[in-house]
Amino acid sequence: MKGELLVLMGMGLIFIGFMLIFLGTLMSASSGEANVESGGVIMIGPIPIVFGTNRGVTLAMILAVLLMVLWIVGVLLSRRV
């Protein structure tokens, strides 16, 4: 029962996130003014390739990779204990 509730809550949060992104896109498109910036991370094995349209986006992607590595290290260390 508890696991089912957590799954439903997770799916609900994902749905809300998609709706917020969709509404944000509609609002920026209707204003007529659009400033689009993008970035991403491609993981090839343990090597991340980070790219972005400007320095701020690229730094955000590097921060995301660092947080991901810290999370993985934390999970691995918690399983040893």
N, C-alpha and C positions, 0 to 999 in steps of 0.2 A: 504493500500500500504506500509506504513512504517513498520507495523508488519510483513508483508510477507518478506520484505527485511531483517529484523533482524533475522527471522527464517532461511532464506537462508544463511546469514552470519554465524550464529551459526553452522549450518550443515557443512558449508565449513571449519570452524575452527576445528570441530571434525574430519572431514576427513583428514585434514592436520596433525593433531596430530597423528592419526592412521598411516599415511604414514611415519611420522618421527620415530615413534616407530618401525615400520616394517623395515625401512632402517637401523636404528641403530642396530637392531638384526642381519640383514644380514651382516653388516660391522663387528660386533664383532665375528660372526661365521666364517667369511672368514679369519680373522686374526689368527685364531687357538688358541688364548689366550682368555679365558673367565673367568671372575670373577663375579659370580652371587650373588647378595644380594637381599633379599626380605623382605617384611614386610606388615603388614596390620592392619586394625582396624575392629573389629566386634562389632556392636552396638546391645546390648540386652536392649531394652527400653532406659532409660537414662544412662545406664552403658556401657562405652567403654572398650573393651578388646583389648589391644595393644600387638602386637607381632612383632618380627623381628629377622633376622639372626645375627645381631651384634648390638652393643650399638648405633651406629650412626643412623641406620635405625629405631630402636625403638624410639630414641629421635625425629626423623623426624615425626614419626607417632603420637607421643604425641603432637608435635607442630601442626600437622594437626587437631587433635581433639580440641585443644584449639582455633585455628582459626575458626573452625566450630561453636563452642559454642559462640564465640564473634560475629560471623555473625548472628546467630540465635537471640542473645540478641539485636543486632542492629536492626534487622528487627522487632522484637516485640516492641521495644521502638519507632521506627519510625511510627508504626501503631497507637500508642496511641496519638501522637501529632496531 
